[in-house]
Structure formats: structure tokens, C-alpha cells
Amino acid sequence: MFDFHARLGAGPDAAGALLAAMDGTGIERAAACAGGLLDLDRLSVQVAHGGRSEVAADNERTLALCAGTGGRLLPFFFADPCRDVAAYRAGAARFRGLEISPAVHGFRLDDPGVHALVEVAAGARHPVYVVCLAHPGTRTGDLVALARRFPEVTFVYGHCGHTGLDASGLAEIAPLPNIVAETSGCYTVVAGLALRRLGPERVVFGTEYPLQHPRVEVAKLAAVPMSRADRHLVMSANACRLLGEEETWTGPGSATGGGTRS
């Protein structure tokens, strides 16, 4: 299994804690981003009512923590469009993807800083992870407009929408082949709907660790009916394709032999 959306918490052993959770659930690799920028009370207020936080992700820490995992954790750059364009442009080659969060940094998806970040992502061939909200400028339709502007970039629709039950959001992204849905936090019925509306090639498994234990998300997708071939796409192969990784893993925690990172 390949977790497309995990976070590194606080503390010096954040990578070790994530790897232990992965090992206990059978997850081999994960895309990892900085976490814990806001406490849950502040984050929930901004999700519900909007607002901006002047918090900065320690992307150098993310790089350092991932570097010590033998390729099991792949670092994403967590960017504030108001101030991180130059830093992302300078360091993009060291990362595997980009995350932007209107919930944390309080921007609109049509902000010029967002466009500048996505232009860098296009050049680096990075997927862009986005969680939409219900506020003007951050809705699913705004992500659709961004994806139309940058058809060469793959956007990852975090949590299958902003409520866990965002069926209409899946309908909005369905015509855009460069938007894929990530499943952490949504209901099983929505994960199943994503498979039907987008096709299994456009759905990726994620956990939102440490806010959600990986066992919960693995059990959730185990309850969603799908063929063995489709499950392989969702749980591993799609993430590998988006991140340029070989599907077979030989690093720590692997029970099988095979290839190496491409």
C-alpha cells in the first residue's frame, strides 16, 4: 500500500512514529508533508469561517526526516502562496510534490501566488494536493478553473471534497482528467462514488495521519466494493504513477522482492 497523504507531526521522532503506524498497517510508502501548523481549534474555525494564519511549514525539516527513511517517505513542499513561491522554485527539485491549503493559509485558488506555485509544479512534474472549502475562491469549482488553466498538472482533490459527503464536488471534477480524488476522511459511500464517477485510475488512497490512524482508512476502503485490479490501482499503482515510483518495493518493511525507485 502507498499512502498518498500523511503528515509529519511534532517531535524529533516524527518520521519514526509515522513509519511505526505504517508498519502496523502494512503500508510500505507514503507521501509526507509538514503537519501540526495549527491547533485543531484554530484549524476548525478557519475551515468553517475562513481566516488566514501566518504559520510557516518547516519544509527543510520534512526533507531531513524523509531522507532518513530509505525512500519510504517522499517529501511534499507545503507552500503559502503569499510568501513561499521563491523558496519552492529554488528547492522544488528536492521534493516530490506540492501541497497548498486554503484552510491553513487563507488564500483563494485564483490568487497570483497560487498560479506561480503551480507553474513551478508543472516544471518539476509535481502533483498538487489541494483541500477545497465552502468559501468563495476555495470551492471545487475554483479548483476546476485552476485545473483547466494548467491541464499539464495533476491536481489531487483532498478528502474527496470538503465535507466527507461531497457528491456534487465529485460530479464537478469528473470532466477534468487532470484531477484525481484522495480518499482520507470521506465516507465509504463517497469513496465508492469516486470510483464510479472518476474511474479507478483517478482515485488514490490516503490516511491524513496523524489526525486519522491508518488502520481506519485501510478498513474503510476494504469495505468499498471493488475488483482486485481496481484495488491495486487505488491502494498503490496510481500513487506510484503520479510520483514516478516503481510499484514493487524492496525497502524496509517490505515482505516481497522486486524493483527499486525509478
C-alpha positions in Angstrom: 0.0 0.0 0.0 1.0 3.6 -0.7 -0.4 6.4 1.4 -0.7 9.5 -0.7 -1.4 11.8 2.2 0.4 11.6 5.5 1.9 14.3 7.7 4.9 14.5 9.9 3.9 15.6 13.5 5.9 17.4 16.1 8.9 16.0 17.9 12.3 14.6 16.8 10.9 11.1 16.1 8.0 12.2 13.9 9.3 10.0 11.0 9.7 7.0 13.3 6.2 7.4 14.6 4.8 7.6 11.1 6.8 4.5 10.0 5.6 2.6 13.0 2.0 3.3 12.2 2.6 2.3 8.6 4.3 -0.9 9.6 1.4 -1.8 11.9 -1.0 -1.4 9.0 1.0 -2.9 6.1 1.7 0.4 4.3 5.0 0.4 2.5 5.4 4.0 1.4 3.8 7.4 2.0 3.9 10.9 0.6 4.7 13.1 3.7 4.1 16.7 4.3 4.6 19.1 7.3 1.8 18.8 9.8 0.6 20.4 13.0 0.9 24.0 11.7 -2.3 25.0 13.6 -4.0 23.6 16.7 -7.3 21.8 15.9 -9.5 24.6 17.5 -7.9 27.3 15.2 -8.0 25.0 12.2 -11.7 24.1 12.6 -12.6 27.8 12.9 -10.8 28.6 9.7 -12.4 25.6 7.9 -15.8 26.8 9.0 -15.5 30.6 8.9 -12.3 31.4 6.9 -9.3 33.3 8.0 -5.6 33.4 7.5 -2.7 32.1 9.7 0.8 33.4 9.3 2.3 30.0 10.0 5.2 28.6 8.1 5.9 25.0 7.3 9.4 23.7 8.0 10.0 22.1 4.7 13.6 21.6 5.4 12.7 19.5 8.4 10.4 17.5 6.1 13.3 16.9 3.8 15.6 15.9 6.6 13.1 13.5 8.2 12.2 11.8 4.9 15.9 11.5 3.9 16.5 9.1 6.8 13.8 6.6 5.8 15.4 4.8 2.9 12.9 6.1 0.4 9.8 5.1 2.3 8.7 8.7 2.9 8.5 11.0 -0.1 8.6 14.7 0.8 6.0 17.2 -0.3 6.6 21.0 -0.1 3.8 22.7 1.9 3.5 26.2 0.5 1.9 29.5 1.5 1.3 31.3 -1.8 1.8 34.7 -0.2 5.4 34.0 0.7 6.8 30.7 -0.5 6.9 31.0 -4.3 10.7 31.7 -4.4 11.5 29.0 -1.8 9.6 26.4 -3.7 11.1 27.5 -7.0 14.6 27.2 -5.5 14.0 23.9 -3.9 11.4 22.1 -6.0 13.9 19.5 -7.4 14.4 18.1 -3.9 10.7 17.4 -3.3 8.2 15.1 -4.9 5.0 17.2 -4.8 3.3 20.3 -3.6 0.6 20.9 -1.1 -1.4 24.1 -0.8 -4.1 24.6 1.9 -6.7 27.4 1.9 -7.8 26.1 5.3 -4.4 26.9 6.8 -3.2 29.9 4.9 -6.5 31.6 3.9 -5.9 32.3 0.2 -8.1 32.0 -2.9 -7.3 29.5 -5.7 -7.2 32.3 -8.3 -4.5 34.1 -6.3 -1.5 35.0 -8.5 0.7 33.3 -5.9 -1.2 30.1 -6.4 -0.7 30.3 -10.2 3.1 31.0 -9.7 3.4 27.9 -7.4 1.5 25.7 -9.9 3.8 26.9 -12.7 6.8 25.7 -10.7 5.0 22.4 -10.0 4.4 22.0 -13.8 8.1 22.4 -14.5 9.0 20.0 -11.7 6.3 17.5 -12.8 4.8 17.6 -9.3 1.3 16.7 -8.4 -0.5 19.4 -6.4 -2.6 18.4 -3.4 -5.5 20.7 -2.5 -8.3 20.6 0.0 -11.3 22.7 -1.0 -13.6 24.6 1.3 -17.0 26.2 1.1 -15.8 29.8 0.9 -15.6 31.9 -2.2 -12.4 31.3 -4.1 -11.8 27.9 -2.4 -14.7 25.8 -3.7 -14.5 22.8 -6.0 -15.4 25.0 -9.0 -12.4 27.1 -8.2 -10.2 24.1 -8.3 -11.8 23.1 -11.6 -10.9 26.5 -13.0 -7.3 26.1 -11.8 -7.0 22.7 -13.4 -8.4 24.0 -16.7 -5.7 26.7 -16.6 -3.0 24.1 -16.0 -4.0 21.0 -17.9 -0.5 19.6 -17.7 -0.5 19.4 -13.9 -2.2 16.7 -11.9 -4.3 18.1 -9.0 -5.2 15.8 -6.1 -8.7 16.6 -4.6 -8.1 16.1 -0.9 -10.6 14.0 1.1 -12.9 13.6 -2.0 -14.2 17.1 -1.1 -14.7 19.4 1.8 -17.4 17.7 3.9 -16.8 13.9 3.6 -20.1 13.7 1.7 -19.3 15.9 -1.3 -21.0 14.0 -4.1 -21.6 17.2 -6.1 -17.9 18.0 -5.9 -17.0 14.7 -7.5 -19.5 15.5 -10.3 -17.8 18.8 -10.8 -14.3 17.3 -11.1 -15.3 14.3 -13.2 -14.9 16.0 -16.6 -11.3 17.1 -15.7 -8.9 14.2 -16.4 -6.1 16.0 -14.5 -7.9 15.9 -11.2 -7.7 12.8 -9.1 -9.5 12.2 -5.8 -7.8 11.2 -2.5 -9.9 9.2 0.0 -8.9 10.1 3.5 -11.7 11.4 5.7 -14.6 10.8 3.4 -17.5 8.3 3.8 -17.4 4.9 2.2 -20.3 5.8 0.0 -18.3 8.8 -1.3 -15.2 6.7 -1.9 -17.4 4.3 -3.9 -18.9 7.2 -5.8 -15.5 8.5 -6.7 -14.6 5.1 -8.2 -17.8 5.1 -10.3 -17.7 8.7 -11.4 -13.9 9.1 -12.0 -12.8 5.5 -12.6 -10.3 3.6 -10.5 -7.3 5.3 -12.3 -8.3 8.6 -10.8 -8.6 7.6 -7.1 -5.7 7.4 -4.6 -5.6 6.1 -1.0 -4.6 8.4 1.8 -4.8 8.4 5.6 -4.3 12.0 6.9 -2.1 10.6 9.6 -1.7 11.6 12.5 -5.2 13.1 12.6 -6.5 9.7 11.4 -5.0 6.3 12.2 -4.0 4.4 9.0 -6.0 1.3 10.2 -9.2 3.3 10.0 -8.6 4.3 6.4 -7.5 0.9 5.3 -10.6 -0.7 6.9 -12.8 1.9 5.2 -11.5 1.1 1.7 -11.7 -2.6 2.5 -15.4 -2.1 2.9 -15.8 -0.4 -0.5 -16.6 -3.0 -3.2 -14.0 -3.1 -6.0 -12.2 -5.6 -8.1 -8.7 -6.8 -7.1 -7.3 -4.9 -10.1 -9.1 -1.7 -9.1 -8.0 -2.1 -5.5 -4.4 -2.4 -6.7 -4.7 0.9 -8.7 -6.3 2.8 -5.7 -4.1 1.5 -3.0 -0.7 1.6 -4.7 -0.3 1.8 -8.5 -1.9 5.3 -9.0 0.3 6.9 -6.4 3.4 5.2 -7.9 2.4 6.6 -11.4 1.8 10.1 -10.1 5.1 10.2 -8.2 7.3 8.3 -10.7 7.9 5.4 -8.4 8.3 1.7 -9.2 5.3 -0.4 -8.0 7.4 -3.1 -6.3 9.2 -2.1 -3.1 12.3 -3.7 -1.6 13.0 -1.3 1.2 12.4 -1.7 5.0 9.0 -3.2 5.9 8.5 -5.0 2.6 7.6 -8.6 2.5 8.3 -9.1 -1.2 11.2 -8.5 -3.5 11.2 -6.6 -6.8 12.2 -3.3 -8.2 13.6 -0.1 -6.9 12.7 3.5 -7.0 12.8 5.0 -10.5 
